[in-house]
């Protein structure tokens, strides 16, 4: 049997599994990365996506708050943070300054504040628990999605408390969910080279495990397209799938493309759009126990995020406003990342999908149609004569 025939047979075996809803193996996932075409992986991803989301694409109304970009850690891939010796080039917000950002959205229909930033000693357990309490006292319905395990690991270690104690304390203070950042690549041989100072992959997973034990939800990410290979990507996905089997606490998976501007890895070429879309597709196929797959549009750009909807993605994150600098500082397509609800809905409708506004926990707020868009535009731009 020729090598081409063997590949064809292997793909057919994987396709049969996907059609029947049978879990693919690590070997299958590696095969898809190394041998399957973009159209083949997209075809399989759409089978899974349609089964899970039935043509729906989700988004929410959110904004980001970044306490600081000064950090005690130095990750080679990071374009965002500034070391303490460079802190004059960065920002360090006080709690009052952060609350001013919260107040600025009082008259806007946002449902979520997403809080992540650098790691600094003054931002400790007392600080963040106090911040969460103040946000909830001011606006109880605002969902607080905050801090990565990198930040939690640091502040819990500093206060000499366990992950279990720390996450319970954060929940009591008003934390509602955890974003997926800081995962990077779990495999130690890669993590040691790109982010040796921060928490390990095991520690990242342990913090999410403790959060899930409290009955709470979180997201997960993977930073791909730098010095890792396909084996490392599959290993990362496998560890996430295993923890999800154990806890069921993850909501969505977000692949994050490595961007090479203004960091210590600027000599590493960025991966192609074909590899981006294959990574989305294979993630959707492999992570059979994750309900959602998100494309973070400020990182990819609007057109590529829209394209990802053909490769298993069913979530475009949110309106975001222009509050996040993490990816614009690394050379993303979106220099001032803000989309209106109307723009997001149009992106989804143009992809022949159903736009659904959600809250952070994927409760549906509104299902949009083309007629809704026409009505909103009419009401915005047409003034009827007063009779």
Residue pairs with C-beta under 8 A, 6 or more apart in sequence:
1 9
7 31
7 35
10 28
10 31
10 35
11 31
11 35
11 36
11 40
13 28
14 24
14 28
14 31
14 32
14 36
14 44
15 43
15 44
16 22
17 23
17 24
17 28
18 24
18 44
18 47
18 48
18 285
19 47
21 51
21 288
23 288
24 32
24 285
24 286
24 288
26 234
26 235
26 238
29 234
29 237
29 282
29 285
29 286
30 230
30 231
30 234
32 40
32 41
32 44
32 278
32 282
32 285
33 230
33 233
33 234
33 278
33 282
34 230
36 278
38 274
38 277
38 278
38 281
41 277
41 278
41 281
41 282
41 285
41 311
42 277
42 281
42 310
42 311
42 312
44 281
44 285
45 280
45 281
45 282
45 284
45 285
45 311
45 312
46 310
46 311
46 312
48 284
48 285
48 288
48 312
49 284
49 293
49 312
49 313
49 314
52 291
52 292
52 314
53 292
53 314
54 354
55 353
55 354
56 314
56 353
56 354
56 356
56 367
57 309
57 313
57 314
57 315
57 316
57 348
57 351
57 353
57 354
57 355
57 356
58 292
58 314
58 315
58 316
58 356
58 357
58 358
58 362
59 315
59 316
59 317
59 318
59 319
59 341
59 344
59 348
59 355
59 356
59 357
59 358
60 111
60 112
60 317
60 318
60 319
60 357
60 358
60 359
60 360
60 365
61 108
61 109
61 110
61 111
61 112
61 318
61 319
61 341
61 357
62 110
62 111
62 112
62 113
62 114
62 145
62 317
62 318
62 319
62 320
62 360
63 105
63 110
63 112
63 113
63 114
63 319
63 320
63 321
63 323
64 113
64 114
64 115
64 116
64 320
64 321
64 323
64 324
65 98
65 101
65 102
65 113
65 114
65 115
65 323
66 93
66 115
66 116
66 117
66 323
66 324
66 325
66 326
67 92
67 93
67 98
67 115
67 117
67 118
67 123
68 90
68 91
68 92
68 93
68 117
68 118
68 120
68 123
69 80
69 81
69 82
69 90
69 91
69 117
69 118
69 325
70 81
70 82
70 83
70 84
70 86
70 87
70 90
70 91
70 92
70 118
70 120
71 78
71 81
71 82
71 83
71 118
71 119
71 120
72 83
72 84
72 118
72 119
72 120
72 121
72 154
72 197
73 81
73 118
73 119
73 150
73 195
73 197
73 198
74 81
74 83
74 197
74 264
75 81
75 184
75 194
75 195
75 197
75 198
76 193
76 194
76 195
76 263
76 264
76 265
77 184
77 194
77 195
77 223
77 226
77 258
77 263
77 264
77 265
78 263
78 330
79 259
79 261
79 262
79 263
79 329
79 330
79 331
80 118
80 325
80 326
80 329
80 330
81 90
81 118
82 89
82 90
82 118
84 120
90 118
92 120
92 122
93 101
95 127
95 130
95 131
95 134
98 131
99 131
99 134
99 135
99 138
101 323
102 113
102 135
102 138
102 139
102 142
103 138
105 113
106 139
110 142
110 319
111 141
111 142
111 143
111 359
111 360
111 365
112 142
112 143
112 144
112 145
112 318
112 359
112 360
113 135
113 142
113 143
113 144
113 145
113 146
114 145
114 146
114 179
114 324
115 131
115 144
115 145
115 146
115 147
116 146
116 147
116 148
116 151
116 179
116 181
116 326
117 123
117 151
119 150
119 151
119 154
121 158
123 151
123 155
124 155
124 158
124 159
125 155
125 156
125 158
125 159
125 161
125 166
125 169
128 146
128 147
128 155
128 170
128 173
129 169
129 170
129 172
129 173
130 173
132 144
132 146
132 170
132 173
132 174
132 175
133 173
133 174
135 142
135 144
135 174
136 142
136 144
136 173
136 174
143 176
143 177
143 359
143 360
143 361
144 174
144 175
144 176
144 177
145 176
145 177
145 178
145 179
145 360
146 175
146 178
146 179
147 170
147 175
147 178
147 179
148 178
148 179
148 180
148 181
148 182
149 178
149 182
149 199
149 203
149 204
149 207
149 208
150 181
150 182
150 198
150 199
150 204
151 182
152 163
152 166
152 167
152 170
152 207
153 163
153 198
153 199
153 203
153 204
153 207
154 199
155 166
156 162
156 163
156 165
156 166
159 166
161 169
163 206
163 207
163 210
164 210
164 213
166 210
167 207
167 210
167 211
167 214
167 216
168 214
171 211
171 214
171 216
175 216
176 216
176 360
177 216
177 217
177 218
177 219
177 251
177 360
177 361
178 207
178 208
178 211
178 216
178 218
178 219
179 218
179 219
180 218
180 219
180 220
180 221
180 252
180 253
180 254
181 221
182 198
182 199
182 204
182 221
183 201
183 204
183 220
183 221
183 222
183 223
183 236
184 190
184 191
184 194
184 195
184 222
184 223
185 191
185 194
185 201
185 222
185 223
185 224
185 228
185 232
185 233
185 236
186 201
186 202
186 204
186 205
186 235
186 236
186 239
187 201
187 228
187 232
187 235
187 236
188 200
188 201
189 232
190 227
190 228
190 232
191 200
191 201
193 227
194 226
194 227
194 265
199 207
201 236
201 239
205 239
205 243
208 218
208 220
208 243
208 247
208 249
208 250
209 243
209 246
209 247
209 249
211 218
211 249
212 218
212 247
212 248
212 249
212 250
213 247
216 249
217 249
217 250
217 251
217 361
218 249
218 250
218 251
219 250
219 251
219 252
219 253
219 254
219 294
220 240
220 250
220 252
220 253
220 254
220 290
221 253
221 254
221 255
221 256
222 233
222 236
222 237
222 240
222 253
222 254
222 255
222 256
222 283
223 256
223 258
224 233
224 255
224 256
224 257
224 258
224 271
224 279
225 257
225 258
225 270
225 271
225 275
225 276
225 279
226 258
226 265
226 268
227 265
227 268
233 279
234 286
237 283
237 286
237 287
240 250
240 253
240 287
240 290
241 286
241 287
241 288
241 289
241 290
243 250
244 250
244 287
244 289
244 290
245 289
248 289
250 290
251 290
251 291
251 292
251 361
251 362
252 290
252 291
252 292
252 293
252 294
252 315
253 283
253 287
253 290
253 292
253 293
253 294
254 293
254 294
254 295
254 296
255 276
255 279
255 280
255 283
255 295
256 296
256 299
257 270
257 271
257 276
257 299
257 300
258 265
258 268
258 270
258 271
259 270
259 299
259 327
259 330
259 331
259 332
260 266
260 267
260 268
260 269
260 270
260 330
260 331
261 329
261 330
261 331
262 329
262 330
262 331
263 330
273 304
273 307
276 300
276 304
276 308
277 307
277 308
277 310
277 311
278 311
280 293
280 295
280 308
280 311
280 312
280 313
281 311
281 312
283 293
283 312
284 293
284 311
284 312
284 313
285 312
287 293
291 362
292 314
292 315
292 362
293 312
293 313
293 314
293 315
294 313
294 314
294 315
294 316
294 317
295 304
295 305
295 308
295 309
295 313
295 315
295 316
295 317
296 305
296 317
296 327
297 305
297 316
297 317
297 334
297 337
297 339
298 317
298 320
298 324
298 327
298 328
298 332
298 334
298 337
299 327
299 332
299 333
299 334
300 308
300 332
300 333
301 332
301 333
301 334
302 333
302 334
302 339
302 347
304 333
305 313
305 316
305 347
306 347
306 350
306 351
309 316
309 348
309 351
309 353
310 351
316 344
316 347
316 348
318 344
319 338
319 339
319 340
319 341
319 344
320 337
320 338
320 339
321 338
322 336
322 337
322 338
324 337
327 334
327 337
328 334
328 335
328 336
328 337
339 347
341 357
342 373
342 376
342 377
344 355
345 355
345 368
345 372
345 373
346 373
348 354
348 355
348 368
349 355
349 368
349 370
349 373
354 367
354 368
355 367
355 368
356 364
356 365
356 366
356 367
356 368
357 364
357 365
357 366
357 367
357 368
358 364
358 365
359 365
